[in-house]
Amino acid sequence: MNAFEELKSRKAELTVQCKAKAEEINLQTDYIIGNFGKIAVGSLLGDILKKNNSDTRSEILKILVAEGIDTAVNIQKDPHHIKDKLLDALKKSATGVLNLLIK
């Protein structure tokens, strides 16, 4: 096999690997999009939602949904460093929620 055929073979292997990785990222993104609100509310807020009035609850949910949508869009545009993007989103959400609860 000459060098050109070896390169073509390697390209085909890499294409298959890239498609598999893209599918894995799509599944992770779908999971995040589908469960972001539930995950954030459960992990960040706990019983706080039960203790505050409905206006505060709706504002908190607006923050979480908006941040979740923004994060999902960013991940779809650039599916690298997903963990960092999720952590940033959780930090922004937590900051917004804490600002609402402190005021």
C-alpha positions, 0 to 999 in steps of 0.5 A, a space after each residue: 500500500 502506498 502512502 496515498 492509500 494509507 492516508 485515505 485509509 486513515 482519513 476513513 478511520 478518522 471520519 468514522 471516529 468523528 461521527 461516533 464522537 459527534 453522536 455521543 456529544 449530541 446525546 449528551 447535549 440532548 440530555 442536558 437540554 431535557 434535564 437542565 431545569 430539573 438538575 439545577 432546581 434540585 441541586 441549587 435550590 432544594 427547599 428554597 422554592 418551597 419557602 418563597 412566594 410565587 413571584 420569586 419562584 417564577 423569577 428563579 425559574 425564568 433565570 434557570 430556563 434562560 441560562 439553560 437555553 443559552 448554555 444549550 445553544 452555546 454547546 450546540 454551536 461549539 461542542 467543546 469544553 462542555 463541562 466548563 460551559 455547564 459549570 459557568 451556566 450553573 455559576 451564573 444561575 446560582 448568582 442570579 438566584 442568590 441575588 433574588 433571594 438576598 434582595 
